[in-house]
Amino acid sequence: MELTEENVNKVIDFQHPYAVANGGSIQFVELESGTNIVKVRLTRTGDMTCERMLELIKEYMMDEIPDCHGVVQVL
């Protein structure tokens, strides 16, 4: 899959139900041009930590979109 905002949002949309099931949410913030870093905003109120949720999102994002060089959380 190509690294575009649309495809990033598709991956996030796929992951969002899992975040919600764990009492959290994922919001796309920005695709940083030049670095291919995806910025997301996470909230968590359930069992899964934001760090673990971010790790799972990053793994899935980088599997689906090989040109993605990372996923970071912003506040």
All heavy atoms as a GROMACS GRO file, in nm:
protein
  592
    1MET      N    1   0.085  -0.117   0.000
    1MET     CA    2   0.000   0.000   0.000
    1MET      C    3   0.090   0.124   0.000
    1MET      O    4   0.192   0.128   0.068
    1MET     CB    5  -0.088  -0.003   0.127
    1MET     CG    6  -0.204   0.091   0.125
    1MET     SD    7  -0.308   0.086   0.276
    1MET     CE    8  -0.366  -0.080   0.282
    2GLU      N    9   0.052   0.223  -0.076
    2GLU     CA   10   0.128   0.347  -0.087
    2GLU      C   11   0.109   0.434   0.038
    2GLU      O   12   0.003   0.434   0.100
    2GLU     CB   13   0.081   0.424  -0.211
    2GLU     CG   14   0.162   0.547  -0.242
    2GLU     CD   15   0.112   0.616  -0.368
    2GLU    OE1   16   0.035   0.557  -0.445
    2GLU    OE2   17   0.150   0.732  -0.388
    3LEU      N   18   0.213   0.509   0.074
    3LEU     CA   19   0.206   0.598   0.190
    3LEU      C   20   0.136   0.728   0.152
    3LEU      O   21   0.195   0.818   0.094
    3LEU     CB   22   0.346   0.627   0.244
    3LEU     CG   23   0.354   0.718   0.366
    3LEU    CD1   24   0.280   0.658   0.484
    3LEU    CD2   25   0.499   0.746   0.403
    4THR      N   26   0.007   0.734   0.180
    4THR     CA   27  -0.074   0.853   0.158
    4THR      C   28  -0.160   0.874   0.282
    4THR      O   29  -0.182   0.780   0.359
    4THR     CB   30  -0.167   0.838   0.036
    4THR    OG1   31  -0.262   0.733   0.064
    4THR    CG2   32  -0.090   0.807  -0.091
    5GLU      N   33  -0.211   0.995   0.300
    5GLU     CA   34  -0.299   1.021   0.413
    5GLU      C   35  -0.422   0.930   0.408
    5GLU      O   36  -0.468   0.880   0.510
    5GLU     CB   37  -0.340   1.168   0.418
    5GLU     CG   38  -0.230   1.259   0.466
    5GLU     CD   39  -0.277   1.402   0.489
    5GLU    OE1   40  -0.398   1.424   0.506
    5GLU    OE2   41  -0.191   1.490   0.493
    6GLU      N   42  -0.474   0.909   0.289
    6GLU     CA   43  -0.592   0.823   0.273
    6GLU      C   44  -0.563   0.681   0.321
    6GLU      O   45  -0.643   0.622   0.394
    6GLU     CB   46  -0.636   0.821   0.127
    6GLU     CG   47  -0.757   0.735   0.101
    6GLU     CD   48  -0.799   0.732  -0.045
    6GLU    OE1   49  -0.744   0.807  -0.127
    6GLU    OE2   50  -0.888   0.651  -0.076
    7ASN      N   51  -0.449   0.625   0.281
    7ASN     CA   52  -0.415   0.490   0.323
    7ASN      C   53  -0.382   0.482   0.471
    7ASN      O   54  -0.414   0.383   0.537
    7ASN     CB   55  -0.301   0.434   0.238
    7ASN     CG   56  -0.346   0.400   0.098
    7ASN    OD1   57  -0.464   0.379   0.072
    7ASN    ND2   58  -0.251   0.396   0.005
    8VAL      N   59  -0.318   0.584   0.524
    8VAL     CA   60  -0.292   0.589   0.668
    8VAL      C   61  -0.424   0.586   0.743
    8VAL      O   62  -0.441   0.513   0.841
    8VAL     CB   63  -0.208   0.713   0.706
    8VAL    CG1   64  -0.208   0.736   0.857
    8VAL    CG2   65  -0.065   0.700   0.653
    9ASN      N   66  -0.520   0.664   0.697
    9ASN     CA   67  -0.652   0.666   0.762
    9ASN      C   68  -0.722   0.531   0.750
    9ASN      O   69  -0.793   0.490   0.843
    9ASN     CB   70  -0.739   0.778   0.707
    9ASN     CG   71  -0.710   0.909   0.776
    9ASN    OD1   72  -0.712   0.917   0.898
    9ASN    ND2   73  -0.682   1.012   0.698
   10LYS      N   74  -0.702   0.460   0.639
   10LYS     CA   75  -0.761   0.326   0.625
   10LYS      C   76  -0.705   0.232   0.732
   10LYS      O   77  -0.778   0.154   0.792
   10LYS     CB   78  -0.733   0.269   0.486
   10LYS     CG   79  -0.816   0.330   0.377
   10LYS     CD   80  -0.781   0.269   0.243
   10LYS     CE   81  -0.856   0.338   0.130
   10LYS     NZ   82  -0.819   0.284  -0.002
   11VAL      N   83  -0.573   0.238   0.753
   11VAL     CA   84  -0.510   0.154   0.854
   11VAL      C   85  -0.561   0.191   0.992
   11VAL      O   86  -0.594   0.104   1.073
   11VAL     CB   87  -0.356   0.164   0.845
   11VAL    CG1   88  -0.289   0.095   0.962
   11VAL    CG2   89  -0.306   0.106   0.713
   12ILE      N   90  -0.570   0.321   1.020
   12ILE     CA   91  -0.620   0.367   1.150
   12ILE      C   92  -0.766   0.326   1.168
   12ILE      O   93  -0.804   0.280   1.276
   12ILE     CB   94  -0.600   0.519   1.164
   12ILE    CG1   95  -0.450   0.548   1.184
   12ILE    CG2   96  -0.683   0.574   1.280
   12ILE    CD1   97  -0.414   0.693   1.184
   13ASP      N   98  -0.846   0.339   1.063
   13ASP     CA   99  -0.987   0.298   1.072
   13ASP      C  100  -0.999   0.149   1.103
   13ASP      O  101  -1.089   0.108   1.177
   13ASP     CB  102  -1.061   0.330   0.942
   13ASP     CG  103  -1.086   0.478   0.924
   13ASP    OD1  104  -1.070   0.555   1.020
   13ASP    OD2  105  -1.120   0.517   0.810
   14PHE      N  106  -0.907   0.069   1.049
   14PHE     CA  107  -0.908  -0.074   1.077
   14PHE      C  108  -0.872  -0.102   1.222
   14PHE      O  109  -0.928  -0.190   1.286
   14PHE     CB  110  -0.812  -0.147   0.982
   14PHE     CG  111  -0.810  -0.295   1.003
   14PHE    CD1  112  -0.909  -0.375   0.948
   14PHE    CD2  113  -0.709  -0.355   1.077
   14PHE    CE1  114  -0.908  -0.513   0.968
   14PHE    CE2  115  -0.708  -0.492   1.097
   14PHE     CZ  116  -0.807  -0.571   1.042
   15GLN      N  117  -0.778  -0.025   1.276
   15GLN     CA  118  -0.730  -0.045   1.414
   15GLN      C  119  -0.821   0.019   1.519
   15GLN      O  120  -0.821  -0.024   1.634
   15GLN     CB  121  -0.588   0.015   1.429
   15GLN     CG  122  -0.482  -0.062   1.356
   15GLN     CD  123  -0.449  -0.192   1.426
   15GLN    OE1  124  -0.461  -0.204   1.546
   15GLN    NE2  125  -0.408  -0.291   1.350
   16HIS      N  126  -0.897   0.119   1.479
   16HIS     CA  127  -0.976   0.196   1.577
   16HIS      C  128  -1.072   0.111   1.660
   16HIS      O  129  -1.082   0.132   1.782
   16HIS     CB  130  -1.049   0.311   1.508
   16HIS     CG  131  -1.098   0.413   1.604
   16HIS    ND1  132  -1.229   0.419   1.645
   16HIS    CD2  133  -1.033   0.512   1.670
   16HIS    CE1  134  -1.242   0.518   1.732
   16HIS    NE2  135  -1.125   0.575   1.749
   17PRO      N  136  -1.145   0.014   1.602
   17PRO     CA  137  -1.234  -0.067   1.686
   17PRO      C  138  -1.161  -0.141   1.799
   17PRO      O  139  -1.217  -0.158   1.907
   17PRO     CB  140  -1.296  -0.167   1.587
   17PRO     CG  141  -1.287  -0.098   1.455
   17PRO     CD  142  -1.160  -0.019   1.460
   18TYR      N  143  -1.037  -0.183   1.775
   18TYR     CA  144  -0.959  -0.249   1.880
   18TYR      C  145  -0.926  -0.151   1.992
   18TYR      O  146  -0.929  -0.187   2.109
   18TYR     CB  147  -0.831  -0.310   1.822
   18TYR     CG  148  -0.860  -0.413   1.716
   18TYR    CD1  149  -0.837  -0.385   1.582
   18TYR    CD2  150  -0.912  -0.538   1.748
   18TYR    CE1  151  -0.864  -0.478   1.484
   18TYR    CE2  152  -0.940  -0.632   1.651
   18TYR     CZ  153  -0.917  -0.601   1.518
   18TYR     OH  154  -0.944  -0.694   1.421
   19ALA      N  155  -0.893  -0.028   1.953
   19ALA     CA  156  -0.865   0.074   2.054
   19ALA      C  157  -0.990   0.103   2.135
   19ALA      O  158  -0.985   0.112   2.258
   19ALA     CB  159  -0.813   0.202   1.987
   20VAL      N  160  -1.104   0.117   2.068
   20VAL     CA  161  -1.231   0.145   2.136
   20VAL      C  162  -1.266   0.030   2.231
   20VAL      O  163  -1.311   0.053   2.343
   20VAL     CB  164  -1.344   0.170   2.034
   20VAL    CG1  165  -1.479   0.176   2.101
   20VAL    CG2  166  -1.316   0.300   1.957
   21ALA      N  167  -1.245  -0.094   2.187
   21ALA     CA  168  -1.273  -0.210   2.271
   21ALA      C  169  -1.190  -0.209   2.398
   21ALA      O  170  -1.230  -0.266   2.500
   21ALA     CB  171  -1.250  -0.339   2.193
   22ASN      N  172  -1.076  -0.142   2.394
   22ASN     CA  173  -0.989  -0.130   2.511
   22ASN      C  174  -1.005   0.005   2.580
   22ASN      O  175  -0.919   0.046   2.658
   22ASN     CB  176  -0.843  -0.154   2.471
   22ASN     CG  177  -0.814  -0.299   2.448
   22ASN    OD1  178  -0.807  -0.376   2.542
   22ASN    ND2  179  -0.800  -0.339   2.322
   23GLY      N  180  -1.113   0.075   2.548
   23GLY     CA  181  -1.142   0.201   2.615
   23GLY      C  182  -1.064   0.321   2.565
   23GLY      O  183  -1.053   0.421   2.634
   24GLY      N  184  -1.012   0.314   2.444
   24GLY     CA  185  -0.933   0.425   2.392
   24GLY      C  186  -0.980   0.470   2.255
   24GLY      O  187  -1.086   0.430   2.208
   25SER      N  188  -0.899   0.553   2.192
   25SER     CA  189  -0.928   0.596   2.056
   25SER      C  190  -0.797   0.636   1.988
   25SER      O  191  -0.696   0.664   2.054
   25SER     CB  192  -1.026   0.713   2.054
   25SER     OG  193  -0.965   0.830   2.102
   26ILE      N  194  -0.800   0.637   1.854
   26ILE     CA  195  -0.686   0.675   1.770
   26ILE      C  196  -0.732   0.784   1.676
   26ILE      O  197  -0.837   0.771   1.614
   26ILE     CB  198  -0.637   0.559   1.683
   26ILE    CG1  199  -0.616   0.432   1.763
   26ILE    CG2  200  -0.510   0.598   1.608
   26ILE    CD1  201  -0.602   0.308   1.676
   27GLN      N  202  -0.654   0.890   1.666
   27GLN     CA  203  -0.686   0.998   1.574
   27GLN      C  204  -0.562   1.031   1.491
   27GLN      O  205  -0.455   1.055   1.547
   27GLN     CB  206  -0.732   1.121   1.651
   27GLN     CG  207  -0.760   1.240   1.564
   27GLN     CD  208  -0.789   1.366   1.645
   27GLN    OE1  209  -0.762   1.371   1.764
   27GLN    NE2  210  -0.842   1.466   1.580
   28PHE      N  211  -0.576   1.031   1.359
   28PHE     CA  212  -0.467   1.072   1.271
   28PHE      C  213  -0.445   1.222   1.287
   28PHE      O  214  -0.540   1.300   1.289
   28PHE     CB  215  -0.503   1.039   1.125
   28PHE     CG  216  -0.405   1.095   1.026
   28PHE    CD1  217  -0.279   1.042   1.012
   28PHE    CD2  218  -0.441   1.202   0.945
   28PHE    CE1  219  -0.189   1.092   0.920
   28PHE    CE2  220  -0.352   1.254   0.852
   28PHE     CZ  221  -0.226   1.199   0.839
   29VAL      N  222  -0.319   1.262   1.299
   29VAL     CA  223  -0.286   1.404   1.313
   29VAL      C  224  -0.215   1.455   1.188
   29VAL      O  225  -0.255   1.555   1.130
   29VAL     CB  226  -0.199   1.429   1.438
   29VAL    CG1  227  -0.155   1.575   1.446
   29VAL    CG2  228  -0.274   1.388   1.564
   30GLU      N  229  -0.108   1.384   1.146
   30GLU     CA  230  -0.027   1.437   1.037
   30GLU      C  231   0.061   1.328   0.979
   30GLU      O  232   0.107   1.238   1.051
   30GLU     CB  233   0.061   1.549   1.092
   30GLU     CG  234   0.157   1.610   0.995
   30GLU     CD  235   0.249   1.715   1.058
   30GLU    OE1  236   0.261   1.719   1.182
   30GLU    OE2  237   0.307   1.791   0.982
   31LEU      N  238   0.087   1.338   0.850
   31LEU     CA  239   0.190   1.258   0.784
   31LEU      C  240   0.305   1.354   0.760
   31LEU      O  241   0.292   1.448   0.681
   31LEU     CB  242   0.138   1.200   0.653
   31LEU     CG  243   0.238   1.126   0.566
   31LEU    CD1  244   0.306   1.015   0.642
   31LEU    CD2  245   0.170   1.074   0.440
   32GLU      N  246   0.414   1.333   0.830
   32GLU     CA  247   0.527   1.424   0.823
   32GLU      C  248   0.604   1.400   0.693
   32GLU      O  249   0.666   1.295   0.676
   32GLU     CB  250   0.617   1.402   0.944
   32GLU     CG  251   0.718   1.510   0.966
   32GLU     CD  252   0.791   1.489   1.098
   32GLU    OE1  253   0.742   1.540   1.200
   32GLU    OE2  254   0.895   1.420   1.096
   33SER      N  255   0.597   1.496   0.603
   33SER     CA  256   0.665   1.480   0.473
   33SER      C  257   0.816   1.485   0.494
   33SER      O  258   0.867   1.554   0.581
   33SER     CB  259   0.620   1.589   0.376
   33SER     OG  260   0.658   1.715   0.422
   34GLY      N  261   0.885   1.409   0.414
   34GLY     CA  262   1.030   1.404   0.422
   34GLY      C  263   1.080   1.295   0.515
   34GLY      O  264   1.184   1.235   0.489
   35THR      N  265   1.007   1.267   0.622
   35THR     CA  266   1.051   1.163   0.716
   35THR      C  267   0.964   1.038   0.709
   35THR      O  268   1.002   0.934   0.759
   35THR     CB  269   1.048   1.214   0.861
   35THR    OG1  270   0.913   1.244   0.897
   35THR    CG2  271   1.137   1.335   0.880
   36ASN      N  272   0.845   1.052   0.649
   36ASN     CA  273   0.748   0.942   0.639
   36ASN      C  274   0.706   0.890   0.777
   36ASN      O  275   0.682   0.772   0.795
   36ASN     CB  276   0.800   0.828   0.552
   36ASN     CG  277   0.811   0.867   0.406
   36ASN    OD1  278   0.778   0.978   0.367
   36ASN    ND2  279   0.857   0.775   0.324
   37ILE      N  280   0.698   0.981   0.872
   37ILE     CA  281   0.652   0.950   1.007
   37ILE      C  282   0.504   0.988   1.017
   37ILE      O  283   0.464   1.097   0.977
   37ILE     CB  284   0.732   1.028   1.114
   37ILE    CG1  285   0.881   0.995   1.104
   37ILE    CG2  286   0.676   1.004   1.253
   37ILE    CD1  287   0.918   0.856   1.148
   38VAL      N  288   0.425   0.896   1.071
   38VAL     CA  289   0.282   0.920   1.094
   38VAL      C  290   0.265   0.965   1.239
   38VAL      O  291   0.315   0.901   1.331
   38VAL     CB  292   0.200   0.792   1.069
   38VAL    CG1  293   0.055   0.813   1.107
   38VAL    CG2  294   0.212   0.749   0.923
   39LYS      N  295   0.194   1.077   1.256
   39LYS     CA  296   0.165   1.127   1.390
   39LYS      C  297   0.020   1.099   1.424
   39LYS      O  298  -0.069   1.125   1.342
   39LYS     CB  299   0.192   1.278   1.398
   39LYS     CG  300   0.339   1.312   1.379
   39LYS     CD  301   0.362   1.460   1.390
   39LYS     CE  302   0.509   1.493   1.370
   39LYS     NZ  303   0.532   1.638   1.380
   40VAL      N  304  -0.002   1.043   1.542
   40VAL     CA  305  -0.137   1.009   1.587
   40VAL      C  306  -0.158   1.063   1.728
   40VAL      O  307  -0.063   1.089   1.802
   40VAL     CB  308  -0.162   0.856   1.586
   40VAL    CG1  309  -0.154   0.801   1.445
   40VAL    CG2  310  -0.068   0.782   1.678
   41ARG      N  311  -0.284   1.077   1.764
   41ARG     CA  312  -0.323   1.114   1.900
   41ARG      C  313  -0.398   0.995   1.957
   41ARG      O  314  -0.493   0.945   1.896
   41ARG     CB  315  -0.410   1.239   1.900
   41ARG     CG  316  -0.445   1.289   2.038
   41ARG     CD  317  -0.507   1.429   2.032
   41ARG     NE  318  -0.408   1.527   1.988
   41ARG     CZ  319  -0.415   1.597   1.874
   41ARG    NH1  320  -0.516   1.582   1.792
   41ARG    NH2  321  -0.322   1.684   1.842
   42LEU      N  322  -0.355   0.947   2.072
   42LEU     CA  323  -0.418   0.833   2.137
   42LEU      C  324  -0.480   0.876   2.270
   42LEU      O  325  -0.424   0.961   2.340
   42LEU     CB  326  -0.314   0.724   2.168
   42LEU     CG  327  -0.235   0.668   2.051
   42LEU    CD1  328  -0.128   0.572   2.101
   42LEU    CD2  329  -0.327   0.597   1.954
   43THR      N  330  -0.592   0.817   2.300
   43THR     CA  331  -0.649   0.832   2.435
   43THR      C  332  -0.676   0.693   2.487
   43THR      O  333  -0.706   0.601   2.411
   43THR     CB  334  -0.780   0.913   2.434
   43THR    OG1  335  -0.875   0.847   2.352
   43THR    CG2  336  -0.757   1.054   2.382
   44ARG      N  337  -0.661   0.676   2.614
   44ARG     CA  338  -0.682   0.547   2.674
   44ARG      C  339  -0.750   0.562   2.809
   44ARG      O  340  -0.710   0.643   2.891
   44ARG     CB  341  -0.550   0.473   2.694
   44ARG     CG  342  -0.573   0.330   2.739
   44ARG     CD  343  -0.458   0.270   2.813
   44ARG     NE  344  -0.425   0.326   2.942
   44ARG     CZ  345  -0.497   0.316   3.054
   44ARG    NH1  346  -0.612   0.257   3.054
   44ARG    NH2  347  -0.454   0.368   3.165
   45THR      N  348  -0.854   0.483   2.828
   45THR     CA  349  -0.918   0.481   2.958
   45THR      C  350  -0.941   0.338   3.005
   45THR      O  351  -0.996   0.315   3.110
   45THR     CB  352  -1.056   0.552   2.954
   45THR    OG1  353  -1.137   0.489   2.855
   45THR    CG2  354  -1.040   0.699   2.923
   46GLY      N  355  -0.896   0.240   2.926
   46GLY     CA  356  -0.918   0.100   2.959
   46GLY      C  357  -0.792   0.029   3.003
   46GLY      O  358  -0.702   0.089   3.061
   47ASP      N  359  -0.784  -0.100   2.972
   47ASP     CA  360  -0.676  -0.186   3.020
   47ASP      C  361  -0.544  -0.167   2.946
   47ASP      O  362  -0.438  -0.184   3.004
   47ASP     CB  363  -0.717  -0.333   3.008
   47ASP     CG  364  -0.833  -0.367   3.098
   47ASP    OD1  365  -0.849  -0.300   3.202
   47ASP    OD2  366  -0.908  -0.461   3.065
   48MET      N  367  -0.549  -0.136   2.818
   48MET     CA  368  -0.427  -0.128   2.738
   48MET      C  369  -0.360   0.008   2.756
   48MET      O  370  -0.424   0.111   2.752
   48MET     CB  371  -0.459  -0.151   2.590
   48MET     CG  372  -0.336  -0.163   2.502
   48MET     SD  373  -0.375  -0.190   2.328
   48MET     CE  374  -0.448  -0.351   2.334
   49THR      N  375  -0.229   0.008   2.775
   49THR     CA  376  -0.157   0.135   2.787
   49THR      C  377  -0.143   0.200   2.651
   49THR      O  378  -0.146   0.133   2.547
   49THR     CB  379  -0.015   0.112   2.845
   49THR    OG1  380   0.061   0.035   2.752
   49THR    CG2  381  -0.021   0.043   2.981
   50CYS      N  382  -0.124   0.331   2.651
   50CYS     CA  383  -0.103   0.403   2.524
   50CYS      C  384   0.023   0.352   2.455
   50CYS      O  385   0.025   0.342   2.332
   50CYS     CB  386  -0.092   0.553   2.550
   50CYS     SG  387  -0.250   0.633   2.580
   51GLU      N  388   0.126   0.317   2.534
   51GLU     CA  389   0.250   0.269   2.474
   51GLU      C  390   0.226   0.138   2.400
   51GLU      O  391   0.276   0.119   2.290
   51GLU     CB  392   0.357   0.248   2.582
   51GLU     CG  393   0.406   0.378   2.644
   51GLU     CD  394   0.315   0.430   2.755
   51GLU    OE1  395   0.227   0.354   2.804
   51GLU    OE2  396   0.330   0.546   2.791
   52ARG      N  397   0.150   0.047   2.458
   52ARG     CA  398   0.121  -0.081   2.393
   52ARG      C  399   0.033  -0.060   2.270
   52ARG      O  400   0.055  -0.121   2.165
   52ARG     CB  401   0.053  -0.177   2.492
   52ARG     CG  402   0.018  -0.310   2.431
   52ARG     CD  403   0.143  -0.390   2.392
   52ARG     NE  404   0.101  -0.517   2.333
   52ARG     CZ  405   0.157  -0.571   2.227
   52ARG    NH1  406   0.259  -0.513   2.169
   52ARG    NH2  407   0.113  -0.685   2.179
   53MET      N  408  -0.067   0.028   2.283
   53MET     CA  409  -0.154   0.057   2.170
   53MET      C  410  -0.072   0.117   2.055
   53MET      O  411  -0.087   0.077   1.940
   53MET     CB  412  -0.265   0.154   2.211
   53MET     CG  413  -0.373   0.171   2.109
   53MET     SD  414  -0.500   0.293   2.153
   53MET     CE  415  -0.554   0.238   2.312
   54LEU      N  416   0.018   0.208   2.086
   54LEU     CA  417   0.102   0.271   1.985
   54LEU      C  418   0.192   0.167   1.918
   54LEU      O  419   0.210   0.168   1.796
   54LEU     CB  420   0.186   0.383   2.047
   54LEU     CG  421   0.275   0.461   1.951
   54LEU    CD1  422   0.190   0.535   1.848
   54LEU    CD2  423   0.362   0.559   2.029
   55GLU      N  424   0.246   0.075   1.996
   55GLU     CA  425   0.331  -0.030   1.943
   55GLU      C  426   0.254  -0.117   1.842
   55GLU      O  427   0.305  -0.149   1.735
   55GLU     CB  428   0.382  -0.117   2.058
   55GLU     CG  429   0.476  -0.228   2.017
   55GLU     CD  430   0.519  -0.310   2.138
   55GLU    OE1  431   0.551  -0.251   2.242
   55GLU    OE2  432   0.521  -0.434   2.125
   56LEU      N  433   0.131  -0.154   1.876
   56LEU     CA  434   0.050  -0.236   1.786
   56LEU      C  435   0.014  -0.161   1.658
   56LEU      O  436   0.020  -0.217   1.549
   56LEU     CB  437  -0.077  -0.282   1.858
   56LEU     CG  438  -0.056  -0.379   1.973
   56LEU    CD1  439  -0.186  -0.400   2.048
   56LEU    CD2  440   0.001  -0.509   1.924
   57ILE      N  441  -0.020  -0.034   1.672
   57ILE     CA  442  -0.053   0.048   1.555
   57ILE      C  443   0.069   0.061   1.464
   57ILE      O  444   0.060   0.047   1.342
   57ILE     CB  445  -0.103   0.188   1.597
   57ILE    CG1  446  -0.235   0.175   1.672
   57ILE    CG2  447  -0.114   0.282   1.478
   57ILE    CD1  448  -0.273   0.298   1.750
   58LYS      N  449   0.184   0.087   1.524
   58LYS     CA  450   0.308   0.102   1.448
   58LYS      C  451   0.340  -0.026   1.371
   58LYS      O  452   0.372  -0.021   1.251
   58LYS     CB  453   0.423   0.138   1.541
   58LYS     CG  454   0.556   0.155   1.473
   58LYS     CD  455   0.664   0.191   1.572
   58LYS     CE  456   0.799   0.200   1.506
   58LYS     NZ  457   0.904   0.236   1.602
   59GLU      N  458   0.332  -0.141   1.437
   59GLU     CA  459   0.361  -0.268   1.371
   59GLU      C  460   0.269  -0.290   1.252
   59GLU      O  461   0.314  -0.325   1.143
   59GLU     CB  462   0.345  -0.384   1.469
   59GLU     CG  463   0.454  -0.395   1.572
   59GLU     CD  464   0.427  -0.505   1.674
   59GLU    OE1  465   0.343  -0.593   1.647
   59GLU    OE2  466   0.488  -0.500   1.782
   60TYR      N  467   0.140  -0.268   1.272
   60TYR     CA  468   0.044  -0.290   1.165
   60TYR      C  469   0.063  -0.190   1.052
   60TYR      O  470   0.060  -0.225   0.934
   60TYR     CB  471  -0.099  -0.284   1.220
   60TYR     CG  472  -0.203  -0.322   1.118
   60TYR    CD1  473  -0.214  -0.453   1.075
   60TYR    CD2  474  -0.288  -0.226   1.063
   60TYR    CE1  475  -0.308  -0.488   0.979
   60TYR    CE2  476  -0.381  -0.261   0.968
   60TYR     CZ  477  -0.391  -0.392   0.926
   60TYR     OH  478  -0.484  -0.427   0.831
   61MET      N  479   0.085  -0.062   1.088
   61MET     CA  480   0.104   0.044   0.988
   61MET      C  481   0.225   0.012   0.901
   61MET      O  482   0.219   0.021   0.777
   61MET     CB  483   0.123   0.179   1.057
   61MET     CG  484   0.135   0.298   0.965
   61MET     SD  485  -0.021   0.357   0.898
   61MET     CE  486  -0.104   0.414   1.046
   62MET      N  487   0.335  -0.028   0.962
   62MET     CA  488   0.457  -0.052   0.887
   62MET      C  489   0.449  -0.182   0.806
   62MET      O  490   0.515  -0.194   0.704
   62MET     CB  491   0.577  -0.050   0.981
   62MET     CG  492   0.600   0.092   1.037
   62MET     SD  493   0.728   0.105   1.160
   62MET     CE  494   0.872   0.101   1.052
   63ASP      N  495   0.366  -0.277   0.849
   63ASP     CA  496   0.342  -0.398   0.769
   63ASP      C  497   0.259  -0.365   0.645
   63ASP      O  498   0.287  -0.414   0.536
   63ASP     CB  499   0.269  -0.505   0.850
   63ASP     CG  500   0.360  -0.579   0.945
   63ASP    OD1  501   0.483  -0.569   0.932
   63ASP    OD2  502   0.307  -0.649   1.034
   64GLU      N  503   0.156  -0.283   0.664
   64GLU     CA  504   0.065  -0.250   0.554
   64GLU      C  505   0.123  -0.146   0.459
   64GLU      O  506   0.094  -0.147   0.341
   64GLU     CB  507  -0.068  -0.198   0.611
   64GLU     CG  508  -0.149  -0.304   0.682
   64GLU     CD  509  -0.195  -0.414   0.589
   64GLU    OE1  510  -0.250  -0.385   0.482
   64GLU    OE2  511  -0.175  -0.532   0.625
   65ILE      N  512   0.204  -0.054   0.513
   65ILE     CA  513   0.260   0.056   0.433
   65ILE      C  514   0.412   0.057   0.456
   65ILE      O  515   0.462   0.126   0.546
   65ILE     CB  516   0.198   0.192   0.472
   65ILE    CG1  517   0.045   0.186   0.465
   65ILE    CG2  518   0.252   0.303   0.382
   65ILE    CD1  519  -0.026   0.311   0.512
   66PRO      N  520   0.486  -0.020   0.379
   66PRO     CA  521   0.630  -0.034   0.401
   66PRO      C  522   0.708   0.098   0.398
   66PRO      O  523   0.814   0.108   0.461
   66PRO     CB  524   0.675  -0.127   0.288
   66PRO     CG  525   0.553  -0.205   0.253
   66PRO     CD  526   0.439  -0.109   0.272
   67ASP      N  527   0.659   0.199   0.326
   67ASP     CA  528   0.730   0.327   0.321
   67ASP      C  529   0.712   0.410   0.448
   67ASP      O  530   0.778   0.513   0.464
   67ASP     CB  531   0.684   0.410   0.200
   67ASP     CG  532   0.738   0.354   0.069
   67ASP    OD1  533   0.841   0.284   0.071
   67ASP    OD2  534   0.676   0.381  -0.036
   68CYS      N  535   0.625   0.367   0.537
   68CYS     CA  536   0.609   0.435   0.665
   68CYS      C  537   0.731   0.404   0.751
   68CYS      O  538   0.766   0.289   0.772
   68CYS     CB  539   0.482   0.387   0.735
   68CYS     SG  540   0.460   0.457   0.900
   69HIS      N  541   0.796   0.509   0.801
   69HIS     CA  542   0.918   0.491   0.880
   69HIS      C  543   0.894   0.496   1.030
   69HIS      O  544   0.988   0.486   1.107
   69HIS     CB  545   1.021   0.596   0.841
   69HIS     CG  546   1.070   0.579   0.701
   69HIS    ND1  547   1.136   0.678   0.634
   69HIS    CD2  548   1.064   0.474   0.614
   69HIS    CE1  549   1.168   0.636   0.512
   69HIS    NE2  550   1.124   0.512   0.498
   70GLY      N  551   0.771   0.512   1.071
   70GLY     CA  552   0.740   0.512   1.213
   70GLY      C  553   0.608   0.578   1.243
   70GLY      O  554   0.549   0.645   1.158
   71VAL      N  555   0.561   0.555   1.365
   71VAL     CA  556   0.438   0.615   1.414
   71VAL      C  557   0.470   0.672   1.551
   71VAL      O  558   0.526   0.603   1.637
   71VAL     CB  559   0.325   0.511   1.426
   71VAL    CG1  560   0.199   0.575   1.481
   71VAL    CG2  561   0.296   0.447   1.290
   72VAL      N  562   0.439   0.799   1.572
   72VAL     CA  563   0.463   0.863   1.701
   72VAL      C  564   0.335   0.924   1.754
   72VAL      O  565   0.246   0.962   1.678
   72VAL     CB  566   0.574   0.970   1.693
   72VAL    CG1  567   0.707   0.910   1.653
   72VAL    CG2  568   0.535   1.081   1.597
   73GLN      N  569   0.329   0.931   1.885
   73GLN     CA  570   0.214   0.991   1.952
   73GLN      C  571   0.242   1.139   1.977
   73GLN      O  572   0.352   1.176   2.019
   73GLN     CB  573   0.187   0.921   2.084
   73GLN     CG  574   0.070   0.979   2.157
   73GLN     CD  575   0.043   0.909   2.290
   73GLN    OE1  576   0.111   0.815   2.327
   73GLN    NE2  577  -0.057   0.955   2.360
   74VAL      N  578   0.143   1.222   1.950
   74VAL     CA  579   0.151   1.364   1.983
   74VAL      C  580   0.036   1.396   2.078
   74VAL      O  581  -0.064   1.326   2.082
   74VAL     CB  582   0.144   1.454   1.858
   74VAL    CG1  583   0.265   1.429   1.768
   74VAL    CG2  584   0.017   1.434   1.780
   75LEU      N  585   0.053   1.501   2.154
   75LEU     CA  586  -0.051   1.539   2.249
   75LEU      C  587  -0.145   1.640   2.190
   75LEU      O  588  -0.123   1.705   2.096
   75LEU     CB  589   0.012   1.594   2.377
   75LEU     CG  590   0.107   1.496   2.445
   75LEU    CD1  591   0.171   1.562   2.566
   75LEU    CD2  592   0.033   1.371   2.488
   0.00000   0.00000   0.00000
